[in-house]
Amino acid sequence: MNEYAFPALLGIVQGLTEFLPVSSSGHLIIASSLLGLDGARIKIFEVVIQFGSILAVVLLYYQRFWGLIFPKKKPAFETDLAAQSPDMRRSFSGVRGIYLLMLSSLPACILGLLLHKYIKTYLFNPISVAAALAVGALFILFAERWSGQKKKGTYEDKDAQTGKICSLDEITPGLAFGVGCFQCLSLWPGFSRSTSTIMGGLLLGANRAVAAEYSFMAAVPIMAAASAYSLYSGINELSVADIPFFAVGSLMAFLSALAAIKVFIGLISLFSFRPFAWYRLLLAPLVFWLWM
């Protein structure tokens, strides 16, 4: 097989699974095992190619990210209304948007730095990852049941009747921080960052689309920090010859993440997250068997 086929395949796996509640780490364990890949270089590669997935989110939501840096100025009459109404001041842009993302990133960043060595030593093993897949599946089923079951029509129809948060602009600091606390669950390898943040958003009152979209947005700072840290700490394991290998993986992660996000957003208003839970329960023993 061509030497660049390996990073391409891993990049596709990473991109397709990173933003779905199925655990990209679990899938990369399976893919790496089947391809016979192992070692420090591959472990660094699996984290660094997240840059491709990050770029996919930034591209798809470029207007939102652009608004964080260059928020639009409101017309004078809207500014007057904003001064009178707290609801009019809400907007996921500028300083407020950056503040919300910081609130969602800080808990996992702080806890991750404190527990990094412990996680690497005790949680990167087949029993732990398989257990995380199973527990994450139960978390999905719990969140689906707690946040309300589908009745008639689409999920959006029901959201309009139950007062759920239906826009990124309606996200509050409390919800952003709460999602950040739930994101700490993703420090358990195999639990899945998307599972923790999307289900956390549902439990805290966001509708399905907003919970998913905010999960994508909140992924950018935490994934960028993790990728940069992994690259920095493992730079001595790499050489200039590794650049094409990493570039191919990142490109494929970018392209596959674009497709995965678009399809996912298109489907979540029609279907529950329960199929992802059943899929994770099937995946858990496979991860355990392959890693052993």
C-alpha atoms as a printed R data frame, in Angstrom:
    type eleno elety resid chain resno       x      y      z
1   ATOM     1    CA   MET     A     1   0.000  0.000  0.000
2   ATOM     2    CA   ASN     A     2   1.206  3.528 -0.783
3   ATOM     3    CA   GLU     A     3   2.821  5.162  2.268
4   ATOM     4    CA   TYR     A     4   0.362  8.074  2.103
5   ATOM     5    CA   ALA     A     5  -2.654  5.756  2.111
6   ATOM     6    CA   PHE     A     6  -2.209  5.215  5.856
7   ATOM     7    CA   PRO     A     7  -2.441  8.882  6.898
8   ATOM     8    CA   ALA     A     8  -5.259  9.402  4.390
9   ATOM     9    CA   LEU     A     9  -7.328  6.597  5.926
10  ATOM    10    CA   LEU     A    10  -6.683  7.777  9.480
11  ATOM    11    CA   GLY     A    11  -7.529 11.335  8.463
12  ATOM    12    CA   ILE     A    12 -10.859 10.209  7.020
13  ATOM    13    CA   VAL     A    13 -11.672  8.267 10.185
14  ATOM    14    CA   GLN     A    14 -10.756 11.224 12.390
15  ATOM    15    CA   GLY     A    15 -12.739 13.736 10.355
16  ATOM    16    CA   LEU     A    16 -15.862 11.594 10.098
17  ATOM    17    CA   THR     A    17 -16.005 10.770 13.801
18  ATOM    18    CA   GLU     A    18 -14.632 13.874 15.568
19  ATOM    19    CA   PHE     A    19 -17.902 15.807 15.641
20  ATOM    20    CA   LEU     A    20 -20.270 12.857 16.004
21  ATOM    21    CA   PRO     A    21 -21.053 11.432 19.475
22  ATOM    22    CA   VAL     A    22 -19.203  8.189 18.740
23  ATOM    23    CA   SER     A    23 -15.611  8.785 19.981
24  ATOM    24    CA   SER     A    24 -12.950  9.544 17.396
25  ATOM    25    CA   SER     A    25 -10.290  8.044 19.694
26  ATOM    26    CA   GLY     A    26 -12.103  4.699 19.755
27  ATOM    27    CA   HIS     A    27 -12.298  4.636 15.981
28  ATOM    28    CA   LEU     A    28  -8.646  5.640 15.585
29  ATOM    29    CA   ILE     A    29  -7.653  2.792 17.913
30  ATOM    30    CA   ILE     A    30  -9.501  0.361 15.640
31  ATOM    31    CA   ALA     A    31  -8.120  1.883 12.423
32  ATOM    32    CA   SER     A    32  -4.528  2.013 13.703
33  ATOM    33    CA   SER     A    33  -4.759 -1.571 14.939
34  ATOM    34    CA   LEU     A    34  -6.100 -2.851 11.608
35  ATOM    35    CA   LEU     A    35  -3.377 -0.962  9.717
36  ATOM    36    CA   GLY     A    36  -0.668 -2.203 12.071
37  ATOM    37    CA   LEU     A    37   0.351  1.316 13.109
38  ATOM    38    CA   ASP     A    38   1.758  2.087 16.548
39  ATOM    39    CA   GLY     A    39   4.379  4.186 18.305
40  ATOM    40    CA   ALA     A    40   4.892  7.751 19.520
41  ATOM    41    CA   ARG     A    41   4.807  9.196 15.991
42  ATOM    42    CA   ILE     A    42   1.338  7.799 15.314
43  ATOM    43    CA   LYS     A    43   0.019  8.978 18.692
44  ATOM    44    CA   ILE     A    44   1.159 12.529 17.903
45  ATOM    45    CA   PHE     A    45  -0.254 12.240 14.383
46  ATOM    46    CA   GLU     A    46  -3.694 11.239 15.699
47  ATOM    47    CA   VAL     A    47  -3.889 14.448 17.725
48  ATOM    48    CA   VAL     A    48  -2.249 16.878 15.295
49  ATOM    49    CA   ILE     A    49  -4.530 15.984 12.356
50  ATOM    50    CA   GLN     A    50  -7.326 17.534 14.409
51  ATOM    51    CA   PHE     A    51  -6.146 20.803 12.853
52  ATOM    52    CA   GLY     A    52  -7.867 19.629  9.667
53  ATOM    53    CA   SER     A    53 -11.147 19.094 11.500
54  ATOM    54    CA   ILE     A    54 -10.792 22.467 13.208
55  ATOM    55    CA   LEU     A    55 -10.377 24.159  9.832
56  ATOM    56    CA   ALA     A    56 -13.580 22.494  8.616
57  ATOM    57    CA   VAL     A    57 -15.569 24.035 11.495
58  ATOM    58    CA   VAL     A    58 -14.000 27.449 10.955
59  ATOM    59    CA   LEU     A    59 -14.863 27.309  7.252
60  ATOM    60    CA   LEU     A    60 -18.467 26.182  7.761
61  ATOM    61    CA   TYR     A    61 -19.071 28.746 10.507
62  ATOM    62    CA   TYR     A    62 -16.752 31.443  9.207
63  ATOM    63    CA   GLN     A    63 -19.364 34.162  9.657
64  ATOM    64    CA   ARG     A    64 -19.681 33.330 13.342
65  ATOM    65    CA   PHE     A    65 -15.908 33.232 13.858
66  ATOM    66    CA   TRP     A    66 -15.467 36.416 11.853
67  ATOM    67    CA   GLY     A    67 -18.101 38.046 14.053
68  ATOM    68    CA   LEU     A    68 -16.092 37.163 17.148
69  ATOM    69    CA   ILE     A    69 -13.240 39.344 15.902
70  ATOM    70    CA   PHE     A    70 -15.156 41.918 13.884
71  ATOM    71    CA   PRO     A    71 -18.686 42.168 15.300
72  ATOM    72    CA   LYS     A    72 -21.192 44.037 13.163
73  ATOM    73    CA   LYS     A    73 -22.191 47.467 14.350
74  ATOM    74    CA   LYS     A    74 -25.906 47.789 14.986
75  ATOM    75    CA   PRO     A    75 -27.925 50.685 13.528
76  ATOM    76    CA   ALA     A    76 -28.650 53.537 15.933
77  ATOM    77    CA   PHE     A    77 -32.271 52.522 16.533
78  ATOM    78    CA   GLU     A    78 -31.210 48.953 17.440
79  ATOM    79    CA   THR     A    79 -28.566 50.310 19.789
80  ATOM    80    CA   ASP     A    80 -31.250 52.363 21.576
81  ATOM    81    CA   LEU     A    81 -33.443 49.282 21.922
82  ATOM    82    CA   ALA     A    82 -30.496 47.282 23.236
83  ATOM    83    CA   ALA     A    83 -29.968 49.846 25.962
84  ATOM    84    CA   GLN     A    84 -33.576 49.296 27.082
85  ATOM    85    CA   SER     A    85 -33.850 45.522 26.688
86  ATOM    86    CA   PRO     A    86 -31.398 42.932 28.080
87  ATOM    87    CA   ASP     A    87 -32.584 40.414 25.443
88  ATOM    88    CA   MET     A    88 -31.478 42.740 22.623
89  ATOM    89    CA   ARG     A    89 -27.931 42.758 23.972
90  ATOM    90    CA   ARG     A    90 -27.580 39.018 23.444
91  ATOM    91    CA   SER     A    91 -25.345 38.070 20.575
92  ATOM    92    CA   PHE     A    92 -22.792 35.357 19.953
93  ATOM    93    CA   SER     A    93 -20.211 37.784 18.646
94  ATOM    94    CA   GLY     A    94 -17.438 40.123 19.708
95  ATOM    95    CA   VAL     A    95 -16.258 40.103 23.311
96  ATOM    96    CA   ARG     A    96 -19.373 38.296 24.506
97  ATOM    97    CA   GLY     A    97 -18.898 35.410 22.081
98  ATOM    98    CA   ILE     A    98 -15.220 35.040 22.988
99  ATOM    99    CA   TYR     A    99 -16.167 35.138 26.667
100 ATOM   100    CA   LEU     A   100 -18.685 32.308 26.187
101 ATOM   101    CA   LEU     A   101 -16.119 30.139 24.400
102 ATOM   102    CA   MET     A   102 -13.594 30.830 27.161
103 ATOM   103    CA   LEU     A   103 -16.121 29.716 29.774
104 ATOM   104    CA   SER     A   104 -16.646 26.486 27.837
105 ATOM   105    CA   SER     A   105 -12.916 25.846 27.398
106 ATOM   106    CA   LEU     A   106 -11.457 26.657 30.813
107 ATOM   107    CA   PRO     A   107 -12.773 23.713 32.901
108 ATOM   108    CA   ALA     A   108 -11.371 21.020 30.579
109 ATOM   109    CA   CYS     A   109  -8.146 22.955 29.951
110 ATOM   110    CA   ILE     A   110  -7.415 23.346 33.667
111 ATOM   111    CA   LEU     A   111  -8.437 19.802 34.586
112 ATOM   112    CA   GLY     A   112  -6.573 18.404 31.572
113 ATOM   113    CA   LEU     A   113  -3.330 20.114 32.571
114 ATOM   114    CA   LEU     A   114  -3.668 18.905 36.154
115 ATOM   115    CA   LEU     A   115  -4.503 15.309 35.227
116 ATOM   116    CA   HIS     A   116  -2.526 14.916 31.989
117 ATOM   117    CA   LYS     A   117   0.031 12.442 33.372
118 ATOM   118    CA   TYR     A   118  -2.619 10.484 35.263
119 ATOM   119    CA   ILE     A   119  -4.801 10.192 32.135
120 ATOM   120    CA   LYS     A   120  -1.878  9.022 29.982
121 ATOM   121    CA   THR     A   121  -0.754  6.506 32.599
122 ATOM   122    CA   TYR     A   122  -4.027  5.003 33.774
123 ATOM   123    CA   LEU     A   123  -6.801  5.715 31.265
124 ATOM   124    CA   PHE     A   124  -5.203  4.855 27.917
125 ATOM   125    CA   ASN     A   125  -5.910  1.133 28.100
126 ATOM   126    CA   PRO     A   126  -8.512 -1.145 26.481
127 ATOM   127    CA   ILE     A   127 -10.632 -1.611 29.580
128 ATOM   128    CA   SER     A   128 -10.835  2.127 30.257
129 ATOM   129    CA   VAL     A   129 -11.601  3.157 26.652
130 ATOM   130    CA   ALA     A   130 -14.185  0.398 26.162
131 ATOM   131    CA   ALA     A   131 -15.826  1.370 29.458
132 ATOM   132    CA   ALA     A   132 -15.884  5.033 28.383
133 ATOM   133    CA   LEU     A   133 -17.643  4.078 25.156
134 ATOM   134    CA   ALA     A   134 -20.291  2.172 27.101
135 ATOM   135    CA   VAL     A   135 -20.773  4.845 29.776
136 ATOM   136    CA   GLY     A   136 -20.993  7.508 27.064
137 ATOM   137    CA   ALA     A   137 -23.720  5.478 25.377
138 ATOM   138    CA   LEU     A   138 -25.721  5.385 28.621
139 ATOM   139    CA   PHE     A   139 -25.177  9.140 28.978
140 ATOM   140    CA   ILE     A   140 -26.696  9.681 25.514
141 ATOM   141    CA   LEU     A   141 -29.743  7.568 26.388
142 ATOM   142    CA   PHE     A   142 -30.165  9.449 29.672
143 ATOM   143    CA   ALA     A   143 -29.858 12.871 28.007
144 ATOM   144    CA   GLU     A   144 -32.362 11.916 25.313
145 ATOM   145    CA   ARG     A   145 -34.904 10.788 27.887
146 ATOM   146    CA   TRP     A   146 -34.338 13.711 30.259
147 ATOM   147    CA   SER     A   147 -34.471 16.414 27.572
148 ATOM   148    CA   GLY     A   148 -37.853 15.156 26.335
149 ATOM   149    CA   GLN     A   149 -39.104 12.644 23.821
150 ATOM   150    CA   LYS     A   150 -40.350 13.373 20.309
151 ATOM   151    CA   LYS     A   151 -44.089 13.687 19.884
152 ATOM   152    CA   LYS     A   152 -45.596 14.882 16.609
153 ATOM   153    CA   GLY     A   153 -43.715 16.674 13.887
154 ATOM   154    CA   THR     A   154 -40.005 17.456 13.899
155 ATOM   155    CA   TYR     A   155 -37.890 18.209 16.934
156 ATOM   156    CA   GLU     A   156 -37.962 21.914 16.003
157 ATOM   157    CA   ASP     A   157 -41.758 21.868 16.271
158 ATOM   158    CA   LYS     A   158 -41.481 20.637 19.828
159 ATOM   159    CA   ASP     A   159 -38.688 23.046 20.721
160 ATOM   160    CA   ALA     A   160 -40.892 25.972 19.798
161 ATOM   161    CA   GLN     A   161 -43.458 24.746 22.326
162 ATOM   162    CA   THR     A   162 -41.115 23.966 25.205
163 ATOM   163    CA   GLY     A   163 -39.035 27.148 25.283
164 ATOM   164    CA   LYS     A   164 -35.688 25.556 24.466
165 ATOM   165    CA   ILE     A   165 -32.734 27.706 23.397
166 ATOM   166    CA   CYS     A   166 -33.037 27.777 19.610
167 ATOM   167    CA   SER     A   167 -30.165 30.073 18.595
168 ATOM   168    CA   LEU     A   168 -26.480 30.508 19.405
169 ATOM   169    CA   ASP     A   169 -27.310 34.117 20.252
170 ATOM   170    CA   GLU     A   170 -29.496 32.900 23.134
171 ATOM   171    CA   ILE     A   171 -26.680 31.006 24.858
172 ATOM   172    CA   THR     A   172 -26.064 32.342 28.363
173 ATOM   173    CA   PRO     A   173 -22.801 32.371 30.354
174 ATOM   174    CA   GLY     A   174 -24.324 29.766 32.663
175 ATOM   175    CA   LEU     A   175 -25.052 27.390 29.809
176 ATOM   176    CA   ALA     A   176 -21.608 27.985 28.282
177 ATOM   177    CA   PHE     A   177 -19.877 27.205 31.580
178 ATOM   178    CA   GLY     A   178 -22.130 24.191 32.132
179 ATOM   179    CA   VAL     A   179 -21.196 22.795 28.709
180 ATOM   180    CA   GLY     A   180 -17.552 23.381 29.669
181 ATOM   181    CA   CYS     A   181 -18.011 21.329 32.834
182 ATOM   182    CA   PHE     A   182 -19.636 18.517 30.859
183 ATOM   183    CA   GLN     A   183 -16.709 18.717 28.428
184 ATOM   184    CA   CYS     A   184 -14.429 17.539 31.243
185 ATOM   185    CA   LEU     A   185 -15.974 14.091 30.767
186 ATOM   186    CA   SER     A   186 -14.176 13.912 27.407
187 ATOM   187    CA   LEU     A   187 -10.835 13.763 29.242
188 ATOM   188    CA   TRP     A   188 -11.732 10.118 29.770
189 ATOM   189    CA   PRO     A   189 -10.419  8.591 26.507
190 ATOM   190    CA   GLY     A   190 -13.263  7.029 24.562
191 ATOM   191    CA   PHE     A   191 -16.033  9.092 26.155
192 ATOM   192    CA   SER     A   192 -16.029 11.581 23.224
193 ATOM   193    CA   ARG     A   193 -15.861 15.346 23.388
194 ATOM   194    CA   SER     A   194 -18.901 15.663 21.119
195 ATOM   195    CA   THR     A   195 -20.937 13.336 23.318
196 ATOM   196    CA   SER     A   196 -20.136 15.301 26.459
197 ATOM   197    CA   THR     A   197 -20.827 18.752 24.991
198 ATOM   198    CA   ILE     A   198 -23.853 17.952 22.810
199 ATOM   199    CA   MET     A   199 -25.610 15.956 25.513
200 ATOM   200    CA   GLY     A   200 -24.593 18.565 28.075
201 ATOM   201    CA   GLY     A   201 -26.177 21.255 25.917
202 ATOM   202    CA   LEU     A   202 -29.389 19.242 25.655
203 ATOM   203    CA   LEU     A   203 -29.569 18.733 29.419
204 ATOM   204    CA   LEU     A   204 -28.999 22.440 30.020
205 ATOM   205    CA   GLY     A   205 -31.866 23.534 27.769
206 ATOM   206    CA   ALA     A   206 -30.495 23.957 24.243
207 ATOM   207    CA   ASN     A   207 -32.343 22.424 21.333
208 ATOM   208    CA   ARG     A   208 -30.700 19.724 19.260
209 ATOM   209    CA   ALA     A   209 -29.311 21.937 16.486
210 ATOM   210    CA   VAL     A   210 -27.926 24.573 18.878
211 ATOM   211    CA   ALA     A   211 -26.394 21.930 21.169
212 ATOM   212    CA   ALA     A   212 -24.590 20.446 18.160
213 ATOM   213    CA   GLU     A   213 -23.522 23.758 16.618
214 ATOM   214    CA   TYR     A   214 -22.226 25.114 19.910
215 ATOM   215    CA   SER     A   215 -20.358 21.851 20.410
216 ATOM   216    CA   PHE     A   216 -18.633 22.461 17.059
217 ATOM   217    CA   MET     A   217 -17.763 26.048 17.975
218 ATOM   218    CA   ALA     A   218 -16.521 25.124 21.452
219 ATOM   219    CA   ALA     A   219 -14.365 22.379 19.954
220 ATOM   220    CA   VAL     A   220 -12.089 24.834 18.151
221 ATOM   221    CA   PRO     A   221 -10.189 26.359 21.109
222 ATOM   222    CA   ILE     A   222  -9.897 23.115 23.096
223 ATOM   223    CA   MET     A   223  -8.850 21.017 20.072
224 ATOM   224    CA   ALA     A   224  -6.392 23.673 18.891
225 ATOM   225    CA   ALA     A   225  -4.817 23.771 22.355
226 ATOM   226    CA   ALA     A   226  -4.605 19.964 22.540
227 ATOM   227    CA   SER     A   227  -3.088 19.682 19.057
228 ATOM   228    CA   ALA     A   228  -0.561 22.447 19.684
229 ATOM   229    CA   TYR     A   229   0.438 20.948 23.044
230 ATOM   230    CA   SER     A   230   0.834 17.468 21.541
231 ATOM   231    CA   LEU     A   231   2.948 18.829 18.696
232 ATOM   232    CA   TYR     A   232   5.109 20.863 21.069
233 ATOM   233    CA   SER     A   233   5.661 18.040 23.570
234 ATOM   234    CA   GLY     A   234   6.431 15.475 20.878
235 ATOM   235    CA   ILE     A   235   8.438 17.608 18.465
236 ATOM   236    CA   ASN     A   236  11.621 15.653 19.196
237 ATOM   237    CA   GLU     A   237   9.951 12.473 17.912
238 ATOM   238    CA   LEU     A   238   9.331 14.029 14.494
239 ATOM   239    CA   SER     A   239  11.422 15.069 11.509
240 ATOM   240    CA   VAL     A   240  11.002 17.134  8.342
241 ATOM   241    CA   ALA     A   241  10.203 13.906  6.486
242 ATOM   242    CA   ASP     A   242   7.006 13.603  8.564
243 ATOM   243    CA   ILE     A   243   5.506 16.821  7.166
244 ATOM   244    CA   PRO     A   244   3.910 15.207  4.057
245 ATOM   245    CA   PHE     A   245   2.542 12.381  6.230
246 ATOM   246    CA   PHE     A   246   0.890 14.864  8.609
247 ATOM   247    CA   ALA     A   247  -0.291 17.116  5.755
248 ATOM   248    CA   VAL     A   248  -2.128 14.288  3.982
249 ATOM   249    CA   GLY     A   249  -3.832 13.225  7.198
250 ATOM   250    CA   SER     A   250  -4.891 16.770  8.025
251 ATOM   251    CA   LEU     A   251  -6.255 17.351  4.508
252 ATOM   252    CA   MET     A   252  -8.369 14.209  4.600
253 ATOM   253    CA   ALA     A   253  -9.572 15.043  8.109
254 ATOM   254    CA   PHE     A   254 -10.623 18.467  6.806
255 ATOM   255    CA   LEU     A   255 -12.572 17.098  3.829
256 ATOM   256    CA   SER     A   256 -14.274 14.287  5.737
257 ATOM   257    CA   ALA     A   257 -15.171 16.600  8.648
258 ATOM   258    CA   LEU     A   258 -16.849 18.999  6.203
259 ATOM   259    CA   ALA     A   259 -19.045 16.188  4.919
260 ATOM   260    CA   ALA     A   260 -19.784 14.757  8.374
261 ATOM   261    CA   ILE     A   261 -20.859 18.095  9.868
262 ATOM   262    CA   LYS     A   262 -23.140 18.980  6.951
263 ATOM   263    CA   VAL     A   263 -24.899 15.612  7.008
264 ATOM   264    CA   PHE     A   264 -25.120 15.579 10.822
265 ATOM   265    CA   ILE     A   265 -26.728 19.020 11.035
266 ATOM   266    CA   GLY     A   266 -29.180 18.045  8.320
267 ATOM   267    CA   LEU     A   267 -30.352 14.951 10.196
268 ATOM   268    CA   ILE     A   268 -30.491 15.905 13.875
269 ATOM   269    CA   SER     A   269 -33.824 17.717 13.545
270 ATOM   270    CA   LEU     A   270 -35.403 14.483 12.311
271 ATOM   271    CA   PHE     A   271 -33.754 11.722 14.359
272 ATOM   272    CA   SER     A   272 -32.715 11.181 17.952
273 ATOM   273    CA   PHE     A   273 -29.157 10.505 19.119
274 ATOM   274    CA   ARG     A   274 -30.107  7.038 20.378
275 ATOM   275    CA   PRO     A   275 -28.670  5.158 17.345
276 ATOM   276    CA   PHE     A   276 -25.250  6.578 18.277
277 ATOM   277    CA   ALA     A   277 -25.668  5.087 21.750
278 ATOM   278    CA   TRP     A   278 -26.437  1.601 20.398
279 ATOM   279    CA   TYR     A   279 -23.522  1.911 17.984
280 ATOM   280    CA   ARG     A   280 -21.150  2.789 20.844
281 ATOM   281    CA   LEU     A   281 -22.303 -0.235 22.820
282 ATOM   282    CA   LEU     A   282 -21.392 -2.431 19.852
283 ATOM   283    CA   LEU     A   283 -18.069 -0.642 19.370
284 ATOM   284    CA   ALA     A   284 -16.889 -1.005 22.996
285 ATOM   285    CA   PRO     A   285 -16.096 -4.751 22.938
286 ATOM   286    CA   LEU     A   286 -14.459 -4.397 19.514
287 ATOM   287    CA   VAL     A   287 -12.068 -1.730 20.837
288 ATOM   288    CA   PHE     A   288 -11.246 -3.919 23.820
289 ATOM   289    CA   TRP     A   289 -10.576 -6.969 21.629
290 ATOM   290    CA   LEU     A   290  -8.429 -5.150 19.037
291 ATOM   291    CA   TRP     A   291  -6.367 -3.245 21.600
292 ATOM   292    CA   MET     A   292  -5.671 -6.385 23.604
